Amino acid sequence: MKISNVQARRFLLRHHGLLGEHIFAGKGGIMSFINRMGCVQYDPVDICGRTADIVLHSRIHSYKKADLYALLYDERRLIDYFDKNLCILPIAYFPIFLHERLEGVTYAAAYEQRGGDAVKDMEMLVRKLIEKRGHISAKEIDCKENVNWDWGVPTSVPRAALESMYFRGELIIHHKKGTIKSYAFAKNHVPPEILAAPLPYNSREERNAWHVKRRIAAVGMLWNKASDAWIALKLKAAERTAAFAKLLADGEIFEITVEGLKEPLYICENEREALEAALSLEENTVRAEFIAPLDSLMWDRKLIAALFGFEYKWEIYTPQAQRKYGPYTLPFLYGDALVARADMARKDGRLVVNNIWTEGDKPLHKEAKAAFESCVARFADFNTQDRSISTS
């Protein structure tokens, strides 16, 4: 199947619920979207909203941060754990990723190699405290000793112990207040039938194919080449190629070519009808949304550049002198094009637009400018939601 660049963009945006009228709403919409994507990546940085909240705000009609909080920590239909780095996942995935972390398939067990006896001794105390109280945060444990921890940065022994136990899946996050995480035993909050569920694959080859298909679904379409979309899978190029071949042979994915692109792209078979619908789409409703830096739409930046002509880099970890734009610039989607980017931040309880850069330095036309201003107003309302509720 050969399609045009515009058709590819429109399929991708419809897959993400970003084209035309909203198709997701409320808590049910959050669940439907995350089930479609497989995960939503998150990061604790909160300059103008945390990335997971920004992702959902752009898809879920009248999105409320409290709804995500309830799904994570009250209803426990979702869980925050490791997939492509830290992500929010359907809770049914928890034992799969827990197994892979313990086996060192997805990540090396780096946390087990740091901290020494001080952390191990603290873990014993943590277990006793949780058994007594039900849940505990590092702030509630009286210990001032530090150890070198993530990124070689010193942290408190209680935090190191809690994170190590979370890494191993002995603990999950019970709730959060602001940036403070309170942990509890996984066995007390994850249903036993989920913890005992079998893995969805029986071999390394099946495992690779299962993950590659999930990442294709998360982005919408992908090619078989090096990409940030494969982060944390620990796949060699030959293993990735074998996974694509297996998925094609099993009818789980199909191949397309897009005008102007040399490499073929692959889409999950269950999206074939959605692609065919996109081929004849005449969308009258123009959506305008800000896209989060770690949005799965943006995972493969070379693909975005090829399809949208939009070069993007999250510059938060780039030294200030080397930044081209700002530390937390958000791409601005108007219709089926990425037409600008904005650097925004909360200051004194207000959302401030520090700067706007339009693509090609071309000013936004009247309708796009009005849509941008409306989008900023909606984004400001989103940023004033109860900040005591944290989802990262």
NUMARDREN-276891 format. One record per atom (N, C-alpha, C): x, y, z. Coordinates in steps of 0.001 Angstrom, whole numbers, plus 500000, padded with zeros to 6 digits. Atoms other than C-alpha are relative to their C-alpha. Layout:
XYZ/...
end
This chain:
500851498813500000/500000500000500000/500886501235500000/499250498757500068/501362503392499014/499060501162500285/500853498881499625/499966506559500570/500791501294499929/499345498694500050/500682510263500459/500466500413501390/499509499462498731/502477512234503148/498842500515500845/501151499461499267/499239513997504099/499158498876500574/500779501138499502/497389510668504411/500687499331501182/499255500598498887/500149509295506638/499847500844501261/500142499114498843/499968512348508916/498594499886500588/501370500045499504/496201512175509140/499690498672500696/500192501274499303/496221508483509995/500656500052501380/499257499950498739/498846509087512675/499248500829501036/500696499120499068/496888511942514232/498658499405500436/501248500663499613/493595510029514139/500274498858500970/499617501079499093/495333507077515783/500205500532501417/499730499387498695/496348509420518599/498816500796500544/501141499219499534/492930511030518881/500257501486499962/499603498589500081/494333514379517760/499445500714498774/500537499391501207/492420515028514541/498481500012500064/501457499909499973/488850516285514383/499464500049501419/500632499969498679/486409516045517257/500667499018500960/499473500915498990/487562514465520529/499264498661499950/500615501332499926/486961510723520659/500165499386501387/499792500487498636/488052510307524295/499482501035500990/500507499089498968/486392511775527389/499941499281501331/500152500530498650/486431511244531157/500973498877500318/499119501096499586/488032508361533024/499974498855499002/500081501042501011/486740505908530452/500853500318498790/499162499581501113/488469507919527757/501480499861500305/498601500180499597/491742507898529700/500398498533499846/499704501425500101/491581504108529942/500051499552498546/500022500402501410/490671503709526263/501257500467499279/498809499475500667/493525505936525152/501247499248500440/498794500685499527/496156504279527367/500009498551499541/500046501362500541/494964500829526314/500406499979498531/499612499927501418/495366501909522671/501499500200499855/498578499690500095/498849503323523227/500873498933500665/499211500953499227/499982500659525708/500649500623501215/499397499288498865/501540503286527975/500008501485499691/499734498565500136/502000507007528565/501243500291500820/498756499708499302/505505508126529438/499818501209500912/500079498821499129/505931510506532368/501364500398500540/498788499414499443/508543512699533966/499553500943501108/500446499169498871/508396514575537303/500097501499499766/499844498567500241/509336517951535784/498631500633499760/501292499323500122/506407520359536113/500232501498499821/499801498588500325/507041523680534375/498690500628499549/501334499554500434/503696524051532624/499088498778499904/500722501262500000/502241520654533469/500967498848499798/499171501186500194/503791517201533761/499643499340498671/500174500467501373/504260515429530472/498822499043499842/501129500928500130/501711512635531142/498676500750500015/501217499194499954/499069515204532051/499805500784498701/500107499255501255/499869517243528923/499547499074498874/500422500987500998/499537514103526779/498493499785500081/501422500295499831/496102513372528228/499140501241499775/500748498762500237/494989517008528165/499750500210498506/500146499791501442/495545517013524394/499060498982499354/500872501043500573/493392513872523880/498633499907500659/501210500275499232/490771513719526626/499177501276500131/500866498825499911/487858516138526384/499797500391501468/500133499477498634/487790518320529550/500778499146501000/499169500853499156/490644516289531048/500177500580501405/499780499624498604/490973516378534852/501129499154500568/498888500717499385/494201515475536638/499504499052501084/500542500837498927/492088514090539484/499505498654499473/500457501268500574/490685511431537114/501158499029499838/498832500867500129/494156510093536355/500473499536501373/499606500363498638/495023510173540050/499112498877500531/500932501021499516/491898508137540851/500260498656499334/499736501251500713/492691505542538179/501293499346500474/498720500522499534/496228505200539525/499947499505501444/499804500254498579/495809505252543285/498730499674500783/501253500382499335/492135504772544147/499436498727499377/500566501163500683/490773502365541545/501062498988499591/498857500840500382/494221500957540608/499742499217498711/500125500573501336/493261500279537022/501258500296499184/498720499647500603/496569501918536063/501086499905501065/498874500046499068/500015501717537609/501174500725499370/498793499372500530/503206503741537260/501180499059500258/498867500926499909/506164501492536512/500874500200498766/499011499814501050/508967500990533994/499601499288498709/500191500571501329/508399500444530266/501015500710499110/499020499143500672/509987503026527960/500375501077501020/499733499225498791/511600504572531005/498755499939500893/501159500033499110/508957505498533597/498731500309499217/501238499861500757/505431505119532252/498795499708500885/501272500389499407/501783504850533256/499433498903499123/500388501203500728/500508501408532270/498675499461500517/501090500812499457/497354499301532494/500577499036501031/499419500793498912/497840497346535713/500274498558499581/499765501368500463/497668494039533802/501420499810499486/498624500115500489/501143494833532408/501027499894501120/499039499931498895/502738495091535854/500825498718500151/499172501186499804/503790491422536271/500941499719498836/499131500215501162/505229491360532737/501269500810500144/498832499138499899/507523494317533266/500778499735501283/499305500417498780/508302493224536807/500897498805499706/499209501184500364/509461489850535472/501239500405499201/498886499624500864/511636491527532855/501052500800500749/499011499260499207/513269493858535345/500795499049500877/499301500954499128/514069491000537699/500950499110499207/499161500838500846/515486488970534821/501100500807499295/499013499163500665/517503491945533571/499814500059498500/500253500006501439/515853491644530145/499816501419499488/500298498649500441/514620495221529928/501021500995500535/499008499122499380/516980496988532338/500973499162500808/499082500606499033/520112496002534207/499572500423501395/500443499709498632/519403495828537921/501011500902500707/498974499085499490/521584498847538623/499758500377501443/500306499588498634/519757499717541812/500526498996501023/499542501022499058/520897496442543350/501502500106500253/498550499938499910/524526497415542908/500485501226500758/499615498777499315/524469500627544923/499397500039501398/500575499796498681/523894501666548474/500568499112501076/499365500904499053/525441498631550162/499126499613501182/500700500513498811/524517497426553638/499039501017500598/500884498983499422/522973500741554690/498611499914499391/501290500112500674/520219500337552080/499319498692500363/500591501301499659/519715496647552837/499421500008501414/500510499909498625/519349497365556542/498737500860500045/501162499133500029/516901500170555788/498789499263499414/501111500760500582/514807497801553654/499293499163501065/500603500787498924/514247495620556733/499095500887500856/500811499066499223/513002498657558661/498762500411499205/501129499606500854/510792499705555723/498904498939500051/501007501072499976/509059496317555708/499215500024501309/500674499964498699/508297496578559406/499056501195500092/500831498799499932/506963500124559068/498751499869499122/501158500168500890/504721499242556115/499024498977500570/500879500985499363/503390496183557904/499172500641501113/500694499336498900/502466498468560791/499050501090499521/500757498816500408/501204501539558903/499211499827498696/500660500198501285/500139500206555492/500744500635498844/499211499333501038/502289502656553531/500955500974500683/498980499138499410/505315504904554082/500684500809498903/499186499184500903/507238507747552440/501367500197500624/498649499791499493/510932508561552756/500028501101501050/500031498878499063/510045511775554595/499581499559501402/500504500452498708/508412509756557382/500987499124500753/498996500856499365/511576507771558176/501141500882500484/498995499141499386/513999509450560553/501399499427499761/498634500428500314/517399508929558950/500617501062499102/499363498920500750/519784511624557695/501160499507499138/498864500540500749/522396509298556138/499694499998498498/500142499993501451/522959509629552379/500862498926499346/499194500887500838/524235507272549668/499953500549498579/500041499636501411/525139507815546027/498925499168499313/501149500705500562/522115506933543946/499873500309498522/500220499843501427/520568507577540560/500796501171499443/499146499011500637/522867509533538196/501172500397500900/498897499703499110/525470509381540986/499727501130500978/500381498900499114/523553512008542968/499681499442501387/500314500491498653/523472511560546769/498517500144500312/501378499924499534/520065510784548238/499921499314501352/500125500569498666/518754509693551613/499894498484499920/500078501458499936/519047506046552620/498544499515499939/501391500443500131/515242505769553137/499489500061498563/500450499901501391/514577507012549611/500648498909499151/499301501030500767/517226504662548185/499386498627500248/500599501296499673/515688501697550007/498625499848499359/501345500049500579/512151502530548897/500056499849498484/499909500093501453/513195503032545278/500542498649499558/499476501323500322/515183499793545280/498899498946500092/501090500959499829/512167497862546572/498912500206498942/500935499693501094/509957499626544020/500527499449498685/499347500515501198/512432498729541283/499751498495499876/500174501460500016/512133495052542241/498538499586499966/501416500326500038/508350495257542345/499441499523501315/500518500351498678/508083494458546058/499032501079500468/500860498868499649/506547497907546506/499418500625498746/500549499122501020/504261500030544403/499741501351500649/500343498692499448/503341503682544796/498558499951500492/501336500035499400/500383503852547172/499227501273499670/500595498721500367/499675507551546634/501106501041499963/499051498899500040/501379510875546074/499336501264500516/500444498667499598/501075514294547609/501077500963499537/498963499206500629/502862516823545482/501015499069499373/498951500879500522/506196515178544693/500380498894500980/499678501005498980/506209513001547834/499243498706499695/500577501298500311/505626509319547067/499899499160501266/500186500927498893/504188506931549617/499859498601499415/499915501345500569/504879503240549025/499270498978500862/500667501101499306/503002500043549936/500407498692499328/499689501300500589/503405496310549327/499135499763498767/500742500307501227/502435495327545779/498967498909500251/500889501142499768/500869492099547053/498694500410500688/501200499548499297/498365494134549105/499074500830499119/500789499077500820/497114496267546213/499842499561498547/500164500536501346/497624494384542943/499247498672500128/500792501231499867/494952491667542528/500842498756499751/499178501209500119/496419488164542965/499902499353498632/500118500606501330/495024487004539615/500854500720498970/499105499269500901/497040489755537917/501449499616500279/498627500388499649/500226488923539821/500331498599499519/499779501396500394/499775485241538894/499788499761498509/500292500176501421/498923485871535237/501249499551499243/498839500466500779/501174484065532716/500512501092499069/499437499061500962/503505485978530430/499325499817498645/500657500101501303/502082486754526968/500902499418498907/499075500593500967/505053485075525270/500727498830500664/499357501215499496/506987481801525611/501475499892499640/498600500059500403/510387482604524128/500536501412499837/499363498699500222/512862485413523638/499508500620498697/500449499495501295/511771485727519996/498577500548500095/501379499522499825/508101486013520956/499971501264500856/499926498812499147/509012488499523648/500390501225499181/499563498876500816/510842490724521155/498871500489499095/501095499637500898/507912490634518728/498877500693500769/501060499412499176/505432491427521516/500313501462500309/499615498631499666/507383494528522509/500040500896498765/499942499189501219/508000495721518954/498588500396499565/501380499683500361/504266495503518233/499433501074500930/500492498994499056/503494497517521398/500568501375499667/499404498708500313/505922500248520383/499437500550498684/500641499546501232/504441500387516870/498633500595500330/501327499509499610/500999500786518456/500104501323500749/499845498774499219/502292503506520808/500262501206499108/499704498904500917/503629505612517940/498908500113498929/501003500027501064/501044504556515328/500535499360498750/499284500639501107/503499503634512599/501488500185500253/498555499935499775/507216502876512717/500726499281498876/499143500705500944/510067501790510524/500993499138500759/499010500895499401/512670499107511171/501378500640499880/498710499318499954/515592501374511974/500201500547501405/499699499477498671/517308502854514992/499060501150500337/501001499006499607/514866504991516960/499916500046501514/500250499885498567/514212506336520431/498767499210500419/501183500798499680/510970504352520208/500367498641500582/499576501315499495/512997501229521071/500726500093501343/499274499838498738/514518502674524265/499522498973501038/500207500923498876/514810500122527106/499693498576499574/500303501367500417/514012497057524969/501244499119499907/498744500730500102/517685496052524707/499986499043498814/500040500800501222/517205494801521148/501168500376499089/499021499766501046/520065494403518701/499258500144498678/500648499761501286/519338495399515098/499483498704499383/500422501281500573/519182491743514014/498773499444500719/501163500457499233/516737490911516816/498757500797499631/501134499167500392/514528493853515866/499494499600498614/500391500418501347/514559492787512218/499253498669500040/500677501300499863/513605489229513216/498600500179500584/501317499738499410/510735490615515304/499039500544498947/500837499477501084/509409492609512336/499585498877499054/500301501100500918/509659489517510129/498956499062500590/500971500884499354/507753487412512658/498615500637500020/501288499309499950/505013490016513065/499346500053498616/500534500009501369/504632490251509276/499490498619499629/500390501372500331/504527486466508877/498744499580500740/501166500359499182/501940486175511660/498791500885499712/501113499114500336/499761488906510139/499667500991501093/500235499055498902/500166491172513184/500231501444499575/499742498670500528/501465494149511190/499968499927498477/499892499963501458/501435495272507561/500857501184499592/499031499028500487/503780497341505443/499334501025499090/500429498950500920/503118500678503723/501226500777499541/498975499047500424/505215503115501738/499349501372499933/500496498629499959/504848506868502040/500828500834499037/499298499174500977/505720509364499330/501107500804500687/498875499228499483/509110510929499906/500853499267501014/499234500774499025/510295508230502341/500579498754499330/499351501163500599/512806505573501300/499627498714500725/500258501201499208/512112503150504144/498498499761500129/501416500293499760/508771501339504496/499641500239501460/500522499863498645/506615501917507561/499062498839500281/500817501139499601/504641499353509532/498917500460500966/501171499668499195/501208499570511126/499397498706500520/500645501189499443/499386497123513404/498779499626499163/501067500487500870/496900494969511485/498625500493500439/501317499560499538/493991496019513697/499713501464499694/500191498609500398/494485499583512396/499785500135498493/500135499931501453/494007498669508713/498763500809499586/501217499265500346/490426499947508599/500139501485500302/499786498597499653/491463503157510355/500867500688498953/499171499428501062/494150503697507707/499173500221498747/500821499860501204/491703503073504878/499023501166500137/500899498859499774/489312505581506453/500749501314499854/499203498777500085/492103508142506657/500331500360498554/499636499738501388/492812507768502937/498984500899499298/501046499186500632/489489509380502028/499456501064500945/500482499086498965/489213511631505052/499946501437499506/500129498559500210/487903515150504575/499538500589501331/500295499569498632/488115516481508115/499679501490500021/500419498604499946/486190519692508664/500357500669501324/499711499447498685/486868520131512389/501511500074500209/498565499809499816/490330521591512965/500310500054501491/499565500005498598/491887520717516328/501282500798500146/498756499315499650/494579522791517973/500415499509501374/499537500576498740/496667521191520720/501487500248500172/498581500034499680/499993521489522503/500404498546500242/499526501374499914/502027518270522309/501120499919501033/499017500154498926/504056517046525288/501360499554499455/498656500391500469/507848516575524957/500200498496499892/499811501452500000/507678512834525779/498780499260499457/501153500607500649/504444512193523887/500468498893499066/499578501092500878/504637508851522061/499909500386498528/500016499480501367/503711510754518885/501380500492499599/498708499379500270/507167512366519192/501175499063500283/498909500894499627/509177509269520168/501045499862498895/499059500100501112/510719508950516703/500073501366499327/499923498618500483/511840512499515959/500360500069498519/499686500025501429/513253511533512550/498745499722499175/501263500260500691/509852510167511558/499137501257499972/500771498756499948/508169513384512698/500572501021499015/499380499068500944/510690515407510692/499662499613498561/500286500459501358/510051513240507614/498552500229499611/501424499885500317/506243513393507838/499477501424500136/500541498671499706/505640516857509285/500950501144499629/499020498945500253/508826518710508323/500298500808501239/499881499302498710/509172519577512023/501149499388500786/498851500466499214/512516519269513807/499757500328501468/500290499743498586/512112518842517560/501022499313500895/499158500559498947/514360518316520543/499548500571501329/500321499549498648/513433518465524215/501297500507500611/498729499385499632/516092520895525425/500175500197501501/499918499780498554/515538520629529167/501353499587500569/498688500441499516/518841518761529593/501140500561499144/498993499337500820/520663520909527026/500490501253500733/499511498771499343/522957523595528537/499354501236499376/500746498818500442/521253526969528308/500642500686498795/499304499308501089/523899528440526021/499854499266498670/500109500793501228/523322525615523518/498557499807499545/501399500179500376/519519525779523441/499638500872498810/500495499244501141/517889526835520202/498695500701500348/501298499442499625/514502527453521792/499957500177501524/500096499879498554/513662526893525471/500027498637500646/499855501284499318/513911524182528127/498772499102499905/501217500819499994/510279523051527832/499043500475498903/500851499541501088/508971524123524433/499056498881499566/501019500952500421/505775522420523294/499644500237498534/500472499850501376/505002521755519610/498519500372499993/501398499591500141/501734523372518508/499428499365498741/500669500698501094/499474521204516351/498765500786499580/501183499333500549/496973522950514091/499536499192498793/500472500878501066/494863520643511944/500908498787499873/499109501146500197/497252518079510451/501451500439499838/498634499483500128/500418520198510727/500509500522501337/499324499391498856/502901521178513424/500545501331499513/499750498694500622/503084524902512772/500804500956500880/499286499084499109/504796526428515803/500433499242501244/499650500538498681/506282525810519237/499976501167500979/500147498948498988/505793527706522472/500755499620501262/499322500151498714/507885528155525604/499104500641501054/500931499522498982/505497528447528555/500436499535501380/499689500362498627/505812528348532327/498998500664500941/500829499379498964/503755529008535438/500858500949500825/499307499012499165/504790532146537294/498963500714500841/500913499326499074/503010533479540381/498551499585499758/501352500516500160/500013531247539723/499375500242498654/500521499732501341/499634532305536087/500855499275498976/499251500575501111/500615530633532829/500526501137499137/499361498943500779/503086532844530979/500584499387498728/499398500400501271/503958532414527293/501260500832499815/498737499274500076/507639533333527208/500395500322498567/499603499777501386/508133532940523490/499230499051499087/500645500815501026/506597531563520302/500903500021498771/499250500084501245/508450530319517235/499111499307498968/500791500602501065/506522529658514030/500936499320499002/499171500719500958/507807527200511427/500301500877498787/499573499182501124/509814528930508729/499886501486500266/500171498584499615/509349532184510654/498810500653499302/501196499455500632/506027532560508854/498953500269501071/501015499713498971/503375534306510973/498787499102499815/501215500796500066/500297532271511821/498895500818499319/501116499296500624/497321533134509638/498902500246501033/501005499514499052/494230534616511267/499344498865500778/500691501109499333/492455531309512007/500945499237500929/499034500725499170/495597529590513306/500380500812501234/499672499146498858/496430532579515527/498885499966501036/501141500072499075/492925532535517022/499968498649500698/499975501340499407/493233528770517569/501112499886501038/498893500014499041/496598529269519283/499591500699501289/500417499247498811/495151531880521652/498964499225500802/500996500817499311/492192529623522459/500657498817500698/499276501140499426/494570526724523065/500764500423501250/499286499480498832/496659528847525453/499036500201501162/500986499772498941/493527529821527401/499575498678500632/500392501318499491/492485526171527711/501152499378500792/498824500548499330/496032525213528691/500228500697501338/499888499266498734/496046527927531371/499018499450501022/500980500598499092/492853526475532872/500493498652500512/499438501296499627/494488523046532861/501097500171501044/498888499782499071/497499524469534698/499566500518501361/500472499535498696/495346525893537504/499255498918500758/500632501091499267/493856522500538415/500792499702501271/499450500280498665/494548521280541962/501408499434499901/498605500445500126/498356521055542099/500420499119501163/499659500959498934/498258519026545320/499854498573499487/500131501320500609/497290516113543066/501124499854498982/498850500207500858/500449514799541401/499880498666499290/500084501257500746/500580512179538667/501354499610499431/498698500431500488/504305511755538292/500932499803501176/
end
